[in-house]
Amino acid sequence: MVNRRVETMEENRRKLIAAARNAFAEKGYAAASMDDLTADVGLTRGALYHNFGDKRGLLAAVVDQIDTEMALRAQEIGARAGDGWQGLLAEGAAYIEMALDPEVQRIVLLDGPAVLGDPSQWPSQSNCLQATRQAVERLIAQGALKPVDAEAAARLLSGAALNAALWIAASDAPKEVLPKAVEAFAALAAGLLKTSA
């Protein structure tokens, strides 16, 4: 009986996140109606409040899901890039490029910071930061990067990629901004290379 109840709660949570993701992408956070959203999935507002506390809590869950997907996609792209250095650059560029995705743009890069505050404090960003720190540590150990503090380097790389994505999302011409952002990101990151001047 307890297992069935847990399964139902998890299913309700998944339904609400999926419905909110669609509503926030289509209408934006402010215009999305919680009554419409819950009715669309056959649940009450009570289910929303039980699972997420409020609309802001639901947005946090949606942002966490999308941002986690973004980080995994970027890591997959980085893993295919070849060596660790090229992988780190490809990962950062991939994250920046995802700012062109309308769902990512609206939910994660525009509404997310406006409602949830500083993205660097989000749990999903913290996970991304740890993965970047580990990559930097490996590259330092291999002698590819200067022996700088790995956490500081990871925070600066992650911050540069995030801010580039935020810039693209807020731009009137995101496709024109993208190559500039990726080029500047690579130039900044290159300063960490042991062989750079």
C-alpha positions, 0 to 999 in steps of 0.5 A: 500500500505504501509503495503504491502511494509513493508511486502515485506521488512520483507519477503526480510529480512527473505529470506536474513537471512535464505540464509546467515545462510545457506551460512555462516554455509556451507562455512564460512563468508569469503568464502560466496559470496553475489552475490550467496546468493542474487541470490539464493533468487531472490534478488539483492545486493541492497536489502542486502545493504538496509536491512543490510548495508553490509555483516558484517551487515548481519552476525550480524543479523544472529548471533543475530538470532542464539544466541537468539535461543541458549539463549531461548533453554538454558532457556527452559532447565534450566526451566525443571531442577527443582529449580532455582539453578539447572536451572541456572547450566543447562542453563549454561551447555546447552549453553556450549554444544551448541558449538558442533553444527556445525552451532553455532560453525562456525557462532556464536563462530568462525566467529562472534567474528572474524568479529563482535568483543567482543561477550559480546557487542552483543545485544543478549548477553546483553539480555542473561546477563539480564536473568542471572542477574534476576535468580541470584537476585531471588536466592540471595533473596531466600537465596540460593546464597551469597549476592554478587552483582547480576550483577557482578555474572551474568557477571562472569557466562555468561562470563564463559559459553561464554568462555567455548563455545569459547574454545570448538569451537576452540578446535581440540577435542571439544567432549573431551573438553565439559565435562571438561568445564561443570564440571569447570563451575559448580565448579566455579558457586558453589562458589556462593552458600551460603552453600559453604565454 
